[in-house]
């Protein structure tokens, strides 16, 4: 009875009793066109997993591992190796060794003292969706397993089925036993990791936040940046201190509403192609079958830059305490959507927009401003 009265009162006063409100992009997240104004240095479909190494930048395209080299004012991509499964994450240590996440197949170590090592499961948990990795040292690897049920390529299904089966592991690479410690479980798609002053920072996509984990696994996760207006992905350290945070798709109220409507959502997932779900997307505008058409998005045949959008481009600069201090946007009518990874190299920030198949470069002075 009391709950019913509370709901009636909340409806009368306009309270968001269901928790479906999407925060505005304001303050340091105020929309701009900084990403679209940045020069594009490489166009390559499905470019992902930008990672800085001692020898320069590496990235992935599907199952291919790419070495990126400067060529005048642009980048050239040379394929270094092709794996049997799509590359879902990359990490490099100080010596140049790589940890390569393979969708559905765990982690493969390339180079260094553990060259050739394959890690498909830890403590009985299959690394089905390795979404992010980080070397603490040459013998210790942090791995985020985005989901215990779905592969990384099925991230939409993980979200729309409201799963939270992700976990984060600290893995000792040396020795015969290869010890592993679970730092957190029941996470809603952990998608990025970085080391901060307060512990291990983890981007938890479906809960729109960044949490800090205790590397000794003695304390529960603690939110350090929450209620984001978009879904966070990879985190990269910034040379001037603090971090860069990639956000790969915007939240909107229609998606939040559908996530609460159990019958509709289950029928949609069971009967419709995921490309046309009412769900976030890395890119949009390619098909008339996508949701939200007509006057909601266009006027006089021109896309409204403020219109509801399934895709967006967003990079956030955070301080050492993971507070947002600046942002770089590609809005609804922009051309750099679906930012999943970023990395600093040679005094610039390189931004990988997987949805648009492009890498943009922000010069150090532009990033600071």
Secondary structure, DSSP 4 states (H G I P E B T S, - for coil): -HHHHHHHHHHHHT--TT--PPPP--GGG---SHHHHSEEEEE-TTEEEEEEETTEEEEEETTEEEEEEEETTEEEEEEEEE-SS-EEEEEE-TT--EEEEETTTEEEEESSTTTT-EE-EETTEE---EEEEEEEETTEEEEEE--SSS-GGGHHHHHHTT---EEEEEEE-STTT--EEEEEEEES-EEEEEEETTEEEEEEGGGTEEEEE-TTS-S--EEEE---SEEEEEEEE-TTSSEEEEEEEE--HHHHHHHH-HHHHHHHHHHS-GGGSSS--S---S-TTSSS-GGGTEETTEE-TTS--S--EEEEEE-TT--EEEEEEE-TT-S---EEEEEEETTEEEEEETTTTEEEEEEHHHHH-
